Amino acid sequence: MTTAIHQNAPAGDQARDGLRAANDAARTPSESVASIHRLLGAQGYISSEAIATALFIAQSLEKPMLVEGPPGVGKTELAKAVSAITGKPLIRLQCYEGLDEAKALYEWKYSKQLLYTQVLKDKLADVLSGAEGLKASVARLHEFDDTFFSEEFLEPRPLLKALWEPEGAVLLIDEIDKADDEFEAFLLELLSDYQISIPELGTIRARQKPIVFLTSNNTRDLSDALKRRCLHLHIPFPDQALERAIIRSRVPDAEEKLRAQLVAFVQSLREMDLKKVPAISETIDWARTLVLLHARELDRTLVENTLNVLLKFQDDIERVGEKLNDLVGKAKSNLR
Amino acid sequence: MTQVLGEFIKALREADVRISPSEVIDAEAVLGLVGYEDRMLLAHGLSQALAKSDADKEAFWDVFDKFFAFAPFTPPEPANNAAGNCDAEEQGPDDQADGDDEEAGVTGMASSGGSGQGSGKATGKGEGKPGDKAGGDQDAGMFGAEGESLTMAEELAQLLEAGDSASLALRLAEAAQQAGLSDIRFFTQRGMYQWRILQLMGSEELGRWIDQAEGGSNAAAAARATRLRGLRAGLHEQVREYVETQMQLFAGNEGRRLREDMLASQRIGLIERSDMQIMQGLVRKMAKRLVSLHSRRRTKARRGTLDARRTIRANIQFEGVPFHTIWKRTKVDRPKVMLICDVSGSVAQVSRFLLLFLHSLHEVLPEVRSFAFSSNLGEVTELFDNYPPDVAMGRTLQRFGGSTDYGHAFRDFEQLALDDVDRRTTVIILGDARNNNGDPRADILQTIQQRAKRVLFLNPEHRSRWGSGDSVMPIYAAYCNRSISCGSLKELERVVTDLLRTAA
């Protein structure tokens, strides 16, 4: 059986790995963080200082990162951006209730194994020819490698794939809070040692430690054991300046004035008591919609007609609709 | 581990942030990585390694701000800004890595510009600048040059006179560390620590010298002594404040925790009205814990019933040979609860907390109906679902307060809700079963028990008093699946936990 042992990547790989290169070039931690911020920015991901710092630390300590925050603030996007920077493939595992190791880690290729046994049956006579007596036959059988449980018959699922990736990977375990407790426990070995134990094969180590992100929407408390093994990053809603920068990067066609107004409008919505407040992803969608409509600035009817992009509940739309004049006026006047 | 980090973690734990040893190791690695140069970088880094939930993050930022805050010292005269800043720059290179000096550097507080030396660690550096040394030699005669400790007093005197807040802060921090201030537990220890710190700073010696000099014949020395007396008083004040803030950091929660612990196990009837707010907070905390514990809907494998459809599907790959057997699972039902509470004077307080408790568990117990009675019985579910507990309880008492009549209440319940009691329903009755010698109507309770999944009777009185006087508890107990003596918050919690656990 071949168990890959973690090795340092050859020099050529490091040059391609933007994160590591940025880290090597920078002299002080602050510079590393700043360069990570720049790299993320180049991928269209405008990060806050907390995010860039977290990435710097997670990457230096080689620890998994647990990202929490309200839906739509860019938890998943972060992993995608990191994958783009490092040039490592993004392997994504979406969690749901009932996810088990056969779907997350590996499965045996049963049908192939069955075929193998049949082939073996046919060949058995050849193999055992010449052996006399039961004892000799068994001894002869033992000389063969046990290929029945070998990597050839192993069907890798996302987690195992991430460990097998020769140049490392970015592993995104999305919405871990939706998975069962048992699955959480099952992840612990992977998270702390970057290895996985398969009963029939033994321990499989990562060829190159993957960069691991776990995301959670906080629908339930994760176990302490899991939290302990991860660094924890909370991404809140961005402030006005940051959100404007994000829109500038994501929807470059939106004009300065429109951008400022729409961000101010969304920010004021977040202060209201709504069932679901709009997140960054909704702001981006809305900005795109407005650009498609060739809007140059906000006005009441425009907002009224496109509000369903921002708000996902009829109750919320009605509630905002009542105050629309106020909100639009405020968004327009608040500008510098 | 560096002492600064150790004490910081101590302070965090004091603020109810749970930190495991492995997280401490992480924090240390983070510290090694980012260093103390950039305050925000340090804060973000440590928060990622140490605080892992929203509540923890909040506590973390609070403690971080307090712990890495600078300047317990306000110099007597306004310090010269320019000189202070200049000092800071000069000392830059031999700065010890230290969080405290960072605060000063980053925020650039005018009065503490010269605090580049920091104050968190006994580094031994930065004590006495060249000027101080010279001064020390000159004035040594005043103290009779008797030895080290006298020099310490003299140094202190000079620092006070020069208004050198940075060096004073450093000395204070060193003394505090030597005195083991971070071990402070109770507010009664404040005086002791204050005295020890002052002694370590040389203030005691200084005091002795001041007394001598003022009584002596040397006019110049006497004048200086008077001036120093004032400065020394200021120093005492500042040390007191310092000890106060450190105490908050390291032991701020100790008292509260003790108090909560006591309140939780005390009989609810005996608790003072003024503690009710704390009690409500406690109930909410307990409820929150139970919710997070039981929020996942459990399924239970029904061993013995094969899920034929899924088994066949799973075994197609083995040509239908059933390698994998899949068993049917049933979802564990959430219990339906009906709560019948006596709100007459004797048990009203206990009812209040049980009502509050069960209605705080809305997420795991979606179907709670509550009824209140003294003699008349009525439903109060709406009240407790929609109003804050104080208002709800007030209205309930207004409507249903009075003298107890269990028989009447059971009759009302029979009319109002008996039809809704089914095999999934747990009926909880809370009361002292003191019926004022009326008809107990145990027959209705019997009907309820026959229909319901189970009937629990919670009685705040101690078991030994059941049946004494007008108590009809023994009669009722016969028709209850369990009767429990339940007077304190802890006992209430146990009952509710049981309820959630045996929901299956």
Interface residues (C-beta under 8 A of the other chain):
Chain A: T28 P29 S30 V33 E49 A50 T53 A54 F56 I57 A58 S60 L61 K63 M65 L66 E68 Y110 S111 L114 D181 N218 R220 D221 D224 K227 R228 R229 C230 L231 H232 L233 H234
Chain B: R18 S20 S22 E23 D26 A29 V30 L33 V34 G35 E37 D38 M40 L41 H44 G45 S47 Q48 A49 A51 K52 S53 D54 K57 S292 S295 R296 Q317 F318 E319
